[in-house]
Amino acid sequence: MNVFKFGGASVKNADGVKNLLHVLTETGPNKKLVVISAMGKTTNALETVIASYFDEKTALSQSIETVKSFHEEIINKLFSEKTDTIFRKINRFFEELESFLNRNKSPNYDYVYDQVICYGELISTTIISEYLNQHHIKNTWIDARTLIKTDNTYRDAKVNWEQTQTNIAANVQKDELTITQGFISSDSNNFTTTLGREGSDYTAGIFAYCLHAKNVTIWKDVEGVLNADPREFKETTLLQEISYQEAIELAFYGASVIHPKTLQPLQKKEIPLFVKSFYNPTEKGTSVGNANKITPYIPCFIVKKDLVLLSLSALDFSFFVEENISEIFALFHKYQIKVDLIQNSAISFSVCVDNKFNNIDKLINHLQAKFKVSFNKNVSLYTIRHFTQEAINQLEKGKDVLLKQQTRETVQLVTKD
């Protein structure tokens, strides 16, 4: 069985959905499980719904209507026969969404986030499943939340592999075409959880592992894995082959093409991963497997923006020892702060962190009770894997470098935006 994953950019409009049909026709629809993200910027639009719910109730109805209108426009372009079936199914999702928002009593933002954000994937997969049926591509639509079980860490849930394996083995027919959602899952009480932003790749890895898949293909709007993000760097090169280890390193440092958690289950069973062009399905793209690092062997550039650089030192200028660091990392865990870079000296400790849960101010207030704290918000972290001096010089040019760290294979620079 093959596992395909289509991201939001691949199904951002009616033409994208038609192209998905083309890809399945070209590759053959049978013996496939297809993981699909929310369409286009739907996740962002649903985040606006959540923000309205908490902060601006008067804008809530309009923010929901915006999401609804976007999908209705796509439906009108896809379905020549305006049957009531697809509209009835989509309207039911919006009724569920509004019902949840009306009856919810929980003030927990992360819990509410997961209960709302899942509708992007549920709606996109329903539209696509119905569209494939209209074009005589028989498929089975499955709610991923009934299969992938997790703990209740909302927005960054941990998979219960044993229960998930059992569910997938019992409910997915390997000889057929199955359509399901990326990113979403559920806890033991059947409340929706999510696997982290951009977690649809991880979903594909979970299904591939549990189904002993032949391979996984991630379909993108680029030709494969490039040595740099073309939106950030002018000249890029296609990487033809990448080892599992190297792909994990690139994902860890923030390469956006592959989700960091995706590769671990694939490596365990040596399931090959392909990253291919949605627009050119017959091209080879990039393969990830038991390769030798990367081919071609060239510097790879990664950038993560909107981070925070924290620098800490003891109030009495004493040495910064393991006990201090252990205490700080306990606070990072408490406030859900992801650390991207660490550098320490005898009396100071610096970290570049991701504030995706918006808890940085709470953390800083907590730290200031015991440490001298300085910080820079909205910094960028640049990483070069397999660097050359020329690559470093090129990256540093014109930038205000706040911190620099170099190891055998990697250089990292924190710069002020």
C-alpha positions in Angstrom: 0.0 0.0 0.0 1.1 3.6 -0.8 0.5 6.6 1.4 0.0 10.0 -0.3 -0.1 13.3 1.5 -1.5 16.5 -0.1 -0.9 19.8 1.7 -3.1 22.9 1.8 -1.2 24.6 -1.0 -1.9 21.5 -3.2 -5.7 21.8 -2.7 -6.1 25.5 -2.2 -8.8 25.9 -4.9 -10.9 24.0 -7.4 -8.0 23.6 -9.8 -5.9 22.0 -7.0 -8.6 19.4 -6.4 -8.9 18.7 -10.1 -5.1 18.2 -10.2 -5.3 15.8 -7.2 -7.7 13.7 -9.3 -5.2 13.9 -12.2 -2.4 12.6 -9.9 -4.5 9.7 -8.6 -5.5 8.9 -12.2 -1.8 9.0 -13.3 -0.6 6.8 -10.4 -3.6 4.5 -10.1 -6.1 5.0 -7.3 -6.1 1.6 -5.7 -4.1 0.4 -2.7 -3.7 4.0 -1.5 -4.4 5.9 1.7 -4.5 9.7 1.0 -3.9 12.2 3.8 -5.2 15.7 3.0 -4.8 19.0 4.8 -7.2 21.9 5.1 -7.6 23.9 1.9 -5.3 26.9 1.3 -5.3 29.2 4.3 -8.3 27.7 6.0 -6.3 26.9 9.2 -5.4 30.6 9.4 -9.1 31.5 8.9 -10.2 29.2 11.6 -7.6 30.7 13.9 -9.4 34.0 13.3 -12.7 32.3 14.3 -11.0 31.2 17.5 -9.6 34.7 18.2 -13.1 36.2 17.6 -14.6 33.6 20.0 -12.2 34.7 22.8 -11.7 38.4 22.1 -14.3 39.8 19.8 -17.6 38.0 19.9 -19.3 40.5 17.6 -17.0 39.4 14.7 -17.5 35.6 15.3 -20.4 35.1 12.9 -18.6 36.9 10.1 -15.4 35.0 10.6 -17.3 31.7 10.4 -19.1 32.9 7.3 -15.8 33.7 5.6 -14.7 30.1 6.0 -18.0 28.8 4.8 -18.1 31.1 1.7 -14.6 30.1 0.7 -15.5 26.4 0.6 -18.9 27.0 -1.1 -17.1 28.8 -3.9 -14.8 25.8 -4.4 -17.8 23.4 -4.3 -19.7 25.5 -6.9 -16.7 25.2 -9.3 -16.2 21.5 -8.8 -19.7 20.0 -8.9 -21.5 20.4 -12.2 -24.5 18.7 -10.9 -25.6 20.7 -7.8 -26.8 17.8 -5.7 -27.7 18.5 -2.1 -25.4 15.8 -0.7 -22.2 17.8 -0.6 -23.8 21.0 0.7 -25.7 19.0 3.4 -22.5 17.3 4.6 -20.6 20.6 4.7 -23.4 22.5 6.4 -23.5 19.8 9.0 -19.9 20.5 9.9 -20.6 24.2 10.3 -23.6 23.4 12.5 -21.4 21.3 14.7 -18.8 24.0 14.9 -21.3 26.7 15.9 -23.0 24.3 18.3 -19.6 23.7 20.1 -18.9 27.4 20.3 -22.4 28.1 21.8 -22.2 25.4 24.5 -18.5 25.4 25.4 -17.7 26.4 28.9 -14.0 25.7 28.9 -11.6 28.8 29.0 -8.7 26.6 27.9 -7.5 28.1 24.6 -5.6 25.0 23.5 -8.6 22.8 24.0 -10.9 25.2 22.1 -8.3 25.5 19.4 -8.3 21.8 18.7 -12.1 21.4 18.8 -12.4 24.2 16.1 -9.4 23.8 13.9 -10.2 20.2 12.9 -13.1 21.4 10.7 -10.6 22.6 8.0 -9.4 19.0 7.4 -12.9 17.4 7.9 -14.4 19.7 5.3 -11.6 19.5 2.7 -11.5 15.7 2.8 -15.3 15.5 2.5 -15.3 17.8 -0.6 -12.5 15.8 -2.2 -14.0 12.4 -1.4 -17.4 13.5 -3.0 -15.6 14.9 -6.0 -13.7 11.7 -6.6 -16.9 9.7 -6.3 -18.5 12.0 -8.9 -15.7 11.1 -11.3 -16.1 7.3 -10.6 -13.0 7.0 -8.3 -14.5 4.9 -5.6 -13.1 5.7 -2.1 -13.8 5.4 1.6 -13.8 8.5 3.8 -12.5 7.9 7.3 -12.4 10.3 10.2 -8.7 10.2 11.4 -9.8 11.0 14.9 -11.4 7.6 15.3 -8.1 5.9 14.4 -5.2 8.0 15.8 -5.4 8.1 19.6 -3.3 10.4 21.7 -3.0 11.9 25.2 -4.8 15.2 26.0 -1.9 17.6 25.3 -4.0 19.8 23.1 -2.2 21.4 20.0 0.8 19.0 20.4 -0.6 15.6 21.3 1.5 12.5 21.9 0.4 9.4 19.9 -0.7 6.2 21.7 1.0 3.9 19.2 -0.5 0.6 20.5 -4.1 1.8 20.3 -3.5 3.6 17.0 -1.9 0.5 15.5 -4.9 -1.6 16.5 -7.5 0.9 15.2 -5.8 1.4 11.8 -5.2 -2.3 11.2 -8.9 -3.0 11.9 -10.4 -0.2 9.9 -8.3 0.5 6.8 -8.8 -1.7 3.8 -5.4 -2.0 2.1 -6.7 -2.9 -1.4 -9.0 0.2 -1.6 -8.6 4.0 -1.8 -9.0 5.7 1.6 -9.3 9.4 2.1 -8.5 10.8 5.5 -7.3 13.9 7.3 -3.9 15.1 8.4 -3.1 16.8 11.6 -6.1 15.7 13.7 -6.6 12.9 16.3 -8.4 12.3 19.5 -7.8 11.5 23.2 -9.3 8.8 25.3 -12.4 10.9 25.9 -12.8 11.4 22.1 -12.1 15.1 22.3 -10.2 16.3 19.3 -6.5 16.7 19.6 -3.9 17.9 17.0 -0.4 16.7 16.3 1.3 20.1 16.0 1.1 22.7 13.3 1.9 21.3 9.9 1.3 17.8 11.4 -0.3 16.3 8.3 3.1 14.9 7.2 3.3 13.2 10.6 -0.1 11.7 10.0 1.2 10.2 6.8 4.1 8.7 8.7 1.8 7.2 11.4 -0.4 5.6 8.8 2.5 4.3 6.8 4.1 2.8 9.9 0.9 1.1 11.0 0.0 -0.2 7.6 3.6 -1.4 6.7 3.3 0.8 3.6 5.5 0.4 0.6 6.3 4.1 0.5 5.1 7.6 1.4 4.8 10.4 -1.2 4.4 14.0 -0.1 3.0 16.1 -2.9 4.1 19.7 -2.9 3.9 22.8 -5.1 7.7 22.6 -5.5 9.8 20.0 -7.4 11.0 18.3 -4.3 13.3 19.1 -1.3 15.4 22.2 -2.2 18.6 23.3 -0.4 16.8 26.5 0.6 13.3 28.0 0.8 12.8 29.7 -2.6 10.6 32.3 -0.8 13.7 33.4 1.2 16.6 32.6 -1.0 17.1 33.6 -4.6 19.1 30.6 -5.9 18.0 27.0 -4.9 19.0 23.5 -6.0 17.0 20.3 -5.9 18.3 17.6 -3.5 17.9 14.3 -5.3 18.6 12.0 -2.4 18.7 12.5 1.4 19.4 10.0 4.1 16.9 9.5 6.9 19.4 11.0 9.4 20.1 14.0 7.3 16.4 14.6 6.7 15.7 14.4 10.4 18.5 17.0 11.0 17.1 19.3 8.4 13.6 19.0 9.8 14.8 19.6 13.3 16.5 22.8 12.3 13.2 24.0 10.7 13.2 22.9 7.0 9.5 23.3 6.2 9.2 20.6 3.5 9.1 17.7 6.0 7.6 17.7 9.5 10.2 16.8 12.1 8.2 13.9 13.6 7.4 12.3 10.2 10.7 10.6 9.6 11.1 8.6 12.8 8.4 6.0 12.2 9.4 5.7 8.6 13.1 5.1 9.5 12.1 2.4 12.0 10.6 0.3 9.2 12.8 1.6 6.4 9.8 3.0 4.5 11.0 5.3 1.6 9.7 8.8 1.5 9.3 10.8 -1.8 8.7 14.5 -2.1 7.4 15.2 -5.5 5.8 18.0 -7.6 2.0 18.1 -7.5 2.2 19.6 -11.0 4.7 17.1 -12.5 3.8 13.7 -10.9 6.0 11.7 -13.3 9.2 13.6 -12.2 11.5 11.9 -9.7 11.6 14.7 -7.1 13.5 13.9 -3.9 13.9 10.5 -2.3 14.6 10.0 1.5 15.9 6.7 2.6 19.1 4.8 3.3 21.1 7.2 1.2 24.5 8.8 1.9 23.8 12.2 3.5 22.6 14.3 0.5 23.1 14.4 -3.2 24.3 16.8 -4.4 26.5 17.6 -1.4 26.0 21.3 -1.0 25.2 23.8 1.7 21.6 23.8 2.9 20.0 27.0 4.2 17.1 27.1 6.7 15.5 30.1 8.3 13.0 30.3 11.2 11.5 33.7 12.0 9.6 35.4 14.8 11.7 33.7 17.5 12.9 35.1 20.9 16.5 35.2 22.1 16.8 35.0 25.8 20.0 35.6 27.7 20.2 34.7 31.4 22.8 35.2 34.2 22.8 34.8 37.9 21.9 37.9 39.9 25.1 37.4 42.1 27.3 36.7 39.0 28.0 33.1 40.2 28.7 30.3 37.8 25.9 29.0 35.7 25.9 25.3 36.5 23.8 22.2 35.8 21.3 23.0 38.6 20.5 26.4 37.0 20.1 24.9 33.5 17.9 22.0 34.8 15.6 24.5 36.6 15.3 26.6 33.4 14.4 23.7 31.2 11.7 22.7 33.7 10.2 26.1 33.1 10.5 25.7 29.3 8.4 22.5 29.7 5.9 24.2 32.0 5.3 27.1 29.5 5.5 24.9 26.3 8.5 26.8 25.0 10.5 25.0 22.2 14.3 25.5 22.3 16.0 25.9 18.9 19.5 26.9 20.0 21.5 26.8 23.2 24.8 28.6 24.1 26.3 29.0 27.6 29.4 30.4 29.2 30.7 30.4 32.8 28.2 33.0 34.0 25.5 33.2 31.3 23.1 31.1 29.3 21.5 32.0 26.0 18.7 30.3 24.2 16.7 31.0 21.0 13.2 29.8 21.5 9.9 29.4 19.6 6.9 31.2 21.2 4.2 29.3 19.3 2.0 29.1 22.4 2.4 32.8 23.3 3.7 32.1 26.8 7.0 33.9 26.6 6.0 36.9 28.7 4.9 34.6 31.5 8.2 32.7 31.3 10.2 35.9 31.4 8.3 37.1 34.5 9.0 33.8 36.2 12.7 33.8 35.3 13.3 37.4 36.4 12.6 36.4 40.0 15.9 34.5 40.1 18.0 35.6 37.1 19.0 38.6 35.3 17.2 38.4 32.0 17.7 40.2 28.7 15.7 39.3 25.5 15.1 40.2 21.9 11.8 39.4 20.3 11.2 38.9 16.6 14.6 37.5 15.8 15.5 35.1 13.0 17.5 31.9 13.3 19.5 31.0 10.2 21.0 27.5 9.9 23.5 26.3 7.3 24.1 22.5 7.1 27.3 21.5 5.3 28.5 25.0 5.4 31.3 26.6 3.5 33.0 29.9 4.4 31.5 31.4 1.3 28.1 30.4 2.4 28.6 31.9 5.9 29.9 35.2 4.4 26.9 35.3 2.0 24.4 34.8 4.8 26.1 37.3 7.3 26.2 40.1 4.7 24.0 43.0 5.8 22.7 41.3 8.9 22.9 42.3 12.6 24.2 39.1 14.1 23.3 38.7 17.8 24.7 35.2 18.3 26.7 32.7 16.3 27.4 29.0 16.9 29.4 26.6 14.8 29.8 22.8 15.0 31.4 20.3 12.5 28.5 20.3 10.1 26.3 23.2 11.1 26.5 27.0 11.5 23.7 28.9 13.2 23.2 32.7 13.3 20.6 34.6 15.3 19.9 37.9 13.7 17.8 41.0 14.5 15.0 41.7 12.1 
